Amino acid sequence: MTKNYLLALGLTAIVTVNANAQTIRYVKTDGSGSGVSWSEASGDLQMMINASDVGDKVYVAEGTYIPEYFPGDTVFQWLTNNFISEATDKDKAFYLKEGVEIYGGFSAIDPVSDIDQRNLELHITILSSDIGGNDGGVMDFENNMESYDDNYYHAVIAAGLDITAVLDGFHIQGGTYGASYNYIKVNETMIRQGFGAAFNVVNAKIDFRNITINKAASHGYVRNSTANFYNLSVTESLGRFEIKNSKVTIENLEYVDNRAHFYVHVDDGFPETNPSETNLHITNANFIRNTGGPAVLRISRSLEHEVNVTINRAYFTENTGQYGVMQIHSGNVNVFNSVASGNVFSNQSGFMIINSPITGTTTTVHIVNSTIVSNMDTYDWWAGSGGISGGGGPNVHVIIRNSIMWGNKMGENYINFPVQSDHQNSSIANSIIQNAVDEEGNWALSFNDLGGNSYEMPLFAEFVEALGEPFSNGDFSLQEGSPGINAGASIFYNEFIGNPAQALDLVGNHRVMGDAIDIGAFEFLDFISAVKTPSNQSIILFPNPTSDAVWITDLDGPATFEMYNMTGQLVHRGMLDRNEQTISLMALISGTYILKLTTQKGSSFSKIIKE
């Protein structure tokens, strides 16, 4: 008998499952019961998962959980499929079950039974294969690689799941840094030892919600799967997030301080794959202080199948390494409502390099309502630039609409686009483009000029020049009098993104605030005195700018407020009512912030300047 069968057999005596009703099982680190309640919680998470059926839930209290079982008992050699050995401790992992929902974030002392009452920040629930508890992560990469040697290969495996499983409210750590192609089989699915240290998802349907990955090795791997991520944080992790032959959606992403990037591609010829179109959609993201080659996204070539990536409402800032923030070898890439600033790279591009695609394929890039400013390529290359670099030709299509390209440097020169490449099928319209015309006023780029473009300084709220060091400060929204205000074309937004009347800009303002859509990632707001809420209530904010506090008058009921810095990070929150209408800014550094004020009738957004 295999160990998994013995485990399942033993569960029959522990937990009785009613196949016609949803069952909830309970887990604590010190539990010794059958799992039927919090007072009788089990201490064996995997046992509770295995005992569950489709629609069942497992509630897990705070604490650290380390895998105890083998998802598969035998290790095989890739390609030959020959037996190598019995599984060792390094093959242990938590493995998910079809249609079973697993929720962390419950208190171990006073646990609730309502998922919505969990406190994920206070009651941290960890799934870890960091056996020694000593993983160094990115911050001490060179000195701490050996700390990963004792780890198990994976923390979480989802394999062969035709009904969507759910993992919600966990921190995931550990994994082994390496590239072993040897594999175990989980639900008759190949799981390679060296891929996806934090999570390995193959032939599965899964929803990850409220997941934090910290100091993990080769943190993510998704193949032949449909995976949805809601509220995902990846920090100080190694390796890469590899996606192939899959559909992946990520909403609300923090990708910060990683020595890694997203690697998106299609396997055209590997025997264990079923090649198909690969799609990645990311909405609301911060990509900050990542390093690598590239630092955020790489798309490899594919002759037979398409790779599609859309990133909407994202910050790319303070990233470093080689080949820019994005390196595109093929496929279709969309960058919408986003800002790239303060990135510094040492080879070919400060933001995006587009390599020539395989003969017979086309690379298409859309940059719409985005702001690409003050990025730098320190290497002087003939086809390089601080903005968009690489060869052109008839099979490369770069479509730039309602966007700003300004202050991007290659070396000491302002170069936003490669000056010697042919871009006969690329075009720019209704955008602000630095150095797009020569001294006589003639169009000077190899991109086609479709009109509506401006060559004047955008008049940013706080411009920061690229000087060779990465930075995250500055405010690249537009100030009054900017040539970008109401100068965009809504028809382009509607064509490539959607109805602008129903859309939001990067910081949550309505995409059309005046007579027309603005150029760049931000809509201009007049913050002189009053803000109209959805109920047409006039709320007065003063003083603004301010050095210590802002007062709010004419508030007709209770409200909540949230303040965000210009990289989209929440820095302050609280409650307001008729008796307390003051927001203290004493704990905030000087700079520009976005205030979101929410009443019973809706939300309004205001820009606050702390002096």
N, C-alpha and C positions, 0 to 999 in steps of 0.2 A: 504493500500500500504506500502511496505517496504521503508526504507530510500534510499536504493540503487536504487530502481525503480524510486523514485522521482528525484534522482540525475540524472539518465540517461535521464528521460523525459525532465528535464530542459535544458539539453545540446543540445537538438534538436534545440532550438531557438538560441543557442549561436554559435555553430559551424556546418557548413554544410560540410559533408564528401563526397567526390567523391569516390565511392567504387572501381573504376577502376584505381585510381591513388594513389601514395604514398603521404601522407600528413604529414607535419611537424607542430607541435604545439609548442608554446614558453611559458616559465614560468619564472616569476621573483617574488621575495618575496613581492614586492610592486606593482605587476601588478594588473590591474583592467579591462583589455580588454578581447577580445574574444579568444586570443591566436593564431591569424592568422599570426603574425609577432612579431619581438622583440619590435617594437614600440607599438604594441597592445597586449603585453604579458598578459597572465592570471596570477593571484596570487594563483590559485588553482591547484596544481599538480595532485591530484587524479582526479579531473574533466577532465583534459586533457588526462589522461591515459584512463579513461572510455570512452571518446569520440573517441578514436583511434581504428582502425581496424588492421588486420594482415598486416604487412609491414610498418605501420606508425611509425613515430618517434616523441619523445617529447624531446625538448632541454630545459635544466634547468640551469638558471644562479646561480652564487654563492649565498651563504646565508644558513640559517637554515630553514628547513621545518619540521613541526610537523604534524602528521596525524590528520585529522578532521572527518573521517568517519569510520563507522563500516563495516568491511568486511563481517560480519555475525551478525544478529540481536538478536540471541538467544543463550544462554549458556546451554549446556547439560552436564549431568553427564556421565563420562566414564563408559563403560561396560553396565550399565542399560539403557543408552541413554535417561534418563528421563529429562524433562524440569526442569531447575533450576531457571533461571531468564532471563529477558531481558539483552542484552549486556549493559555494563557500559563503561565509558570513558576508562577504562584500556584495553578494547578489541579493541580500535581504532588502526589502522595500515595502512601503505601504502600497497596496494595489486596490484600485477602486472596482466597484461592482455595478453592473448595468442597472440604471434607473434608481440607484440609491443616492440619497442626499445626505451629506456630512457637514455639520455646522460646528465651528469652534467659537471661542469668545465668551464662554459662560464662566461665571464666577465659580470657584471651587468651594467657597465657604457658604455663599447664599445664592445658589444658582436659580435662575428664572426658567420658566417653561415657554415663554414667548420669545421667538427669535428676534422680534423687533425691539425687545428690551435688553438685548446684549450690549455690552460695552467692549468693543473690540480693542480699543486703545488701552483700557485698564486691565483686561483679562486676556493677556496674550497667550495664544495656543500655538505651540511650535511642533512641526513635523520635521525631524532632523535625522540626517545620516552622518552628522559631524560627531563621530564616536568619541574623539578626544576633547571636544569642546574647545578647539584651539585654532580654528580656521582663521587665517589672517586677512583674506579678502584682498581687494585691490590696493588698499592703502599701504600695505607692506608686501607687495606682490613677490618681489625677488627673494625675500628672506623667509617667506611662509609657504612656498609651494609644497614643501615636504609635509606641512600640516594636513594636507588633503590626502596623503597616502593611506592613512588608516581608515578613511571614510568608506561607507558603502557606496556602490556605484550610483544609486538613485535614492531619492527620498520618496517620490510618488510616481506610480505607474498607472496609466489608464490605457488598456489594450483590449481590442476586440469587443467594444461596447456599442451595440446597435441602438440602445435606448439611452438617452442623455443622463449621465451622472452629474452630480453637483458637489463641488468642494468649496466651502464658503467660510471665511473668517479664520484663516491660518497664516502663520509665518512658516516659510519653508527654507531650510538651511541644509548645507552639506553637499554631498556628491563628490565624485572623484574627477580630477582634472586629467583628461587623457583622451585617446582616440582609438580605443579598442573596438574592433568590428565583431568580436566574438559575442555570442548572444545566448539568452535564455528564451524560452517560449512561455508566453502568458496568454491564456485563452487562444492557443494555436497561433499566436502572433509573435513575430520576431522583435525582441527588445535588445538592442545592442548595448554592451556595457559602457561604451565611451561616449554615449550621446544622451543629452538631457539629464543632467545631474539632479537638478531640483525637481523637474517633472519631465516624464517621457510619455508622450501621447501618440499612439499608433492605432490606426483602424478603429477610431473611437469617436463618440459624440460626448462632449463634456462642456459644462459651464463652470468656470473658475470665478468666484466672487470674493472681493475683499481679501486679496492675497498679497502678502509681502514676502519677497525673496531677497535675502540679505546674505552676502558673502558666500554665495553658492558658486560651484564650478560648473561651466558649460550649462547654464541655468535652464534653458528651455529647448525642447525638441517636439515638433508636431509634424506627423507624416500621415498622409491618407486619412485625414480626420477633419471634423468640424469642431472648432473650439472657440468659445466665447469667453472673454475676460471682462469683468466689470470691477473697476477699482483695483488696479494692479500696480504694485510698487516693486521695482527691481533696483537694488542699490549695492554698490561695492562688490559686484559679482564678476565672474570671469567667463571666458569662452564666448559663446554666442547663443542667440535665440534663433534656432533654425526652423524654418517653415518650408515644407515642400509637399506638393500634391494635396494641398489642404485649403480650407476656408477658415480664416481666423479674423475675428472681430475683437477689438480692444477699445473699451470706453473708459476714459479717465486713467491715464498712465503717468507714473513717475518713473523715469528711466535716468538715474542719477549716479554719477561716480562709478561707472562700470568700465572694465577693460573688455569691452564686448560690443556687439552690434546685432541687428536683425539681419539674418542671412536668408533671403527669400528666393526659392528656385523650384525647378521641376526636374525630377529624375527621369530622363528619357529612356535610359537603358539598363537600369539596375533590376535584377531578377525579382526582388521581393516587393517591387512597387507596381502600382497601377497608375501610370502617368496621366495626369489630368491638369486642368487649369489651376493655378494657385492664386488665391486672393487674400490680401491683407488690408483691412480697414482699421485705421486708428483715429479716434476722435477725442479731443481734449487731452493734450499730452505736454509734458515737460521733458526735454532731452537736454540734460545739463551736466557738464564736466565729465563727459565720457571720453575715452581715449581709445584709439585703435586705428586700423586701416581698412575701412573707414570707421567713423565713430558712431554712426546711427544705423545706416541702411546699406546693404549690398545686395544687388540683384544679379544673378549669374545668367549666362546665355542659355537659351533653349531654342532649338530649331523647330520643334513640332508643337509646343504648347505655350500658351500665354501666361505671363506673370503680371498681375495687376495689383498695384499698391496705391492706396489713397490715405493721405494724412491731412486731417482737417482740424484747424484750431490748435496749433502746436507752437511751442517755443523751442528753438534750437540755439543754445547759447553756451559759451565757455567750453566748447568741445575742442579737443586737440588730437593730433596724430598725423596720419598720412591719408591722402586721397580724398579729403574732404568729409563733410557730414554724410554725404550720400555718394555711392559709386554705382552707376547704372550701366550694366552691360547689355541689357535688352529689356523688353516689356513695356508696360504702360504705368507711368508714375504721375500722381496728382498731388500737388501741394496747394492747399486752400487755406485762406484766412490765417496765415502763419507768419511768424517772425524768425529770421535767422540773423543773429548778430553776435559779435565778439568771439567768433570761432577762428582758430588759428591752426593751419596745417602746413606740413613741410614738403608736400609733393602734389603738384598739378592743380589743386583747387582749394578755395577757402570755404565753398559750400557744396557744390555738386559737380562731379565729373561724369560725363556721358561718353562712354567708349563706343566705338563703332560696332554695330550689331553684326551677327552672323549674316552672311549673304543669304538673301531671301527672307529676312525678317526685318521688322521695323521697330525702332524705339520711339515712343511718344511720351513727352513730358508736358504736363499742363501746370503752369504756375499762375494762380488766379487770386486776386485780392490778397497778396502777400507782400511782405517787406523784407528784402534781402539787403542788409546794410552792415558796413564796417566789419566784414569778414576778411581774412588774410591768408594768402598762400605765400610762404616765405621762399619758395623755390621758383627760380626764373625759368619757365618752360615755354616753348614757342606756342603751344596750344593751351597754356594755362591762364588762369585769372583768379581774382579773389572771389568771384561770384560763381558763374557757370563756365566749366571748362570742357575741353575734349574736342574730338573731331566731329565734323558735320557730315555732309553728303546727303544724297537723296533719301536715305533710309533713317535719318534722324530728324524728328519733328519736335521742335520746342515751341510751345504756344504760351506766350506771356500776355496776360490781360489784367488790367486794373491793378498793377503791381508796381513796386518801387525797387529799383536796383541802384544803390548809391553807396559811395564810400568804400567799396570793396577794393582791396589792394593785392597786387602781386609784387612782392618786394616793396619798393618805395613808390610805385606807380599805381594810380587809380585805374584798374582794369576790371570791368565787370563782366566782360565776355571775351572769349578768345578772338583776337583780331585777324588771324590768318586762316581761319577755317571757313569752309563753305557751308552756309545754312540756308540753302535755297528753298527748303520746305519748312522753315521756321519763321515766326512772325511775332511782332510786338504791337499792341494796340492799347490806347487809353492808359498808359503807364508813365511813370516818371523815371527817366533813364539818364544817368550821368554820362557825359562825354559821348552821347549818341550822335552828335552832329559835329562837323569840323568848324574851323574858324569862319568859313563862308556860310555856315548854316546848312550845309548839305548833310544828309543822312550818312553816317560813317560806319555803320555796322553791316555785317553780312546777313543779319536777320532782315526780313521784309518789314517795312514801315507801313502799317495799315491805318495810321492816323490816330488822332486824339492824344498823341504823346507830348509830354512836357520834358524840358531839359533844365528847369529851374530847381534850385535847392528846395527840397520838400518842406522846409520849416518844421523840423521835429520839435517836440516839446523839450527834449533834452538830448542833443546829438553828442555821441561819443565817437571819436575817430579811432580807426584801427591803427595800432602802434606796435604790433608784433607780440603782444601779450593777450591771452584770453581775458575777457571781461564779461560781466553780466549786468552792469549798471547801465543807465541811460533810459530814456523814455522816447520810443520811436513812434508814438502817436502824433497826430498832426496838431499844430497850434493854429490859432486864428490867422487867416490870411494865407494859409498854405495853398499852393496850386493844386493839391490833391483833393481838396474839399469839393464834393459834388462833381468831380471831373471823371468819375468812372462811368462805365456803361453797364447798366443793369442787364442788358441782353446777354452779355458774356457770362455774368454770374448765373443767370437762369439757364444758359446753355450747358455749362460745365458742372455747376454745383446744385442749383435748385432755385426755387422762388425766393428772391432776396427779401421780399416783404415778410417772409416767415422765418428768416435766418438771423443768426447772431454773429457779431464779429468776435475777435479773439478774446475779449474780456467780458462778453455777454451783453453788449449793447445791441440794439436792433440794427440790422445791417443797413437799412435806409433811414437816416435820421433827418435829412433835409430834403432838398429838391431832387437829389439823385444820390446814387451810391458813391462813396468816396474811393479814392485810390489807396491801396495798402491794406494792412490787416486790421486797422482800427477805423471806426466811424467817429468823426469829430462831434463833440458835444459842447454846447455853450454852457459853461459851469459858473457863469458870473454870479447868479443869485439863486434861482429857483429851479427845481426839478419837478416835472410832471409825473405823477404816478399813474398807473393804469386807470385809477378812479378819477383822474383829473384833479386830485388834491394837490394843492401847492405847498411844498415843503421848503422852508428857507434854511439854508446851511450858512453859517458864518462863525468866525472869520475864515476865509479861504483865499490865500494860503494862511496857515496858522503854525504857531510854534509849540503849542501844548495841548489844545483841545478844540473840538468843533461843536457848536451848539446847533440844535435842531428845533425849530419852532413850528407851530401849527400842526403838530402831529395829533391826529384825532383818535388815536387808540394805541394799544400795545404794538410793538414792532421788534423785530430782530435785525441785527446788523452784522455784516461780514466785511472785513477789509482785506484786500489782496494787493501784493506788490506787483510790479510790472513784469515779473516772470510767472505770474499766475498763482503764487503760493499764498495760502490763507495765513495771515499774520495776526489777526485780531478778530474777536467776535463777542457778541453780548446781546443784552436785552434793553429795550427802551420802553417807557410808558409816560403818562402825563406828568409824573413826578420826577422822572429822570430822563432828560433829553440832552445829555452831554456825553460825548465820546472822548475819552482821554487818549491822547496820542503820545504820552510821555515815554512809553516803552518802545516806540518806533524810531528808527533812524530817519534822518532827513531824506526826503525823496517824494516820489509821486505814487499815490495809491488809488485803488478803485474801491469805493464804498458801495456795497449792495445793501439796500434798505428794504425790508420785506414787511408788509402789513397784511391784514386779512384780505385785502383786495388785489394784492400783487406786489411786484418788486420794481424798484427803480435803481439806476446806477449813476454814481457821481464820481468825479475825479477830485481827490483831496490832495493838496500839496502840504507836506510837513516841512517847515523851514528849519 
